[in-house]
Each structure stands twice: as structure tokens, then as C-alpha cells.
Amino acid sequence: MTILSFIYDDNIGYRGDLSSMKILLSLIICSQMAGTCLEPYEWPERFNTQYDCMIFGYEESLKKMQEIGRTEVNKYNAYIKFTCTPEQII
């Protein structure tokens, strides 16, 4: 059974050598209550793969939610979203 199936090149839109790419992680803290988000925080280190960036993004989002705490998260309906964006290395 396939839960998620797609052709990478058709859905991601990049064709070519990924060896010259690094991945930028941007974390964004938002409040559903206020309907706003803080400016994205760009992680200082870059990642070699999309997978590594995604796993790290989920882990850091969890840590930040725990740091903010249950009371504040619930009070502001806070959530974290993140992106992993390929960057060309020159």
C-alpha cells in the first residue's frame, strides 16, 4: 500500500545535480489568536539533504513548543511552521 507517491522532479521542480545545493531551514512562530507570525528565523547551519532538514525542523519545533510551554501555547494558539529551501552553492 502506498500512502504517499509522487515523482520528485515533477512535484519539487528541481532537475540536476544536488551536490551543489545546501538546504536552508527557516522556523516561523505563529499565533492563531493574533493571526500573525514572527519573522522567520534562519537556522545558521545549512543541511546537505532535504530529509536532514525536515527531521531537524520537526525536532526543533517540538523543542521550541516545549520551551514556550503549555500555558502560553494554549493562550495564544501558538504553532510553528518551517520551510526547507534549497540554495545553490557558488
Beta strands, then each sheet from edge to edge (+ up, - down):
strand 1: 21-31
strand 2: 36-37
strand 3: 41-42
strand 4: 78-88
sheet 1: 2+ 1- 3+
sheet 2: 2+ 1- 4+
end
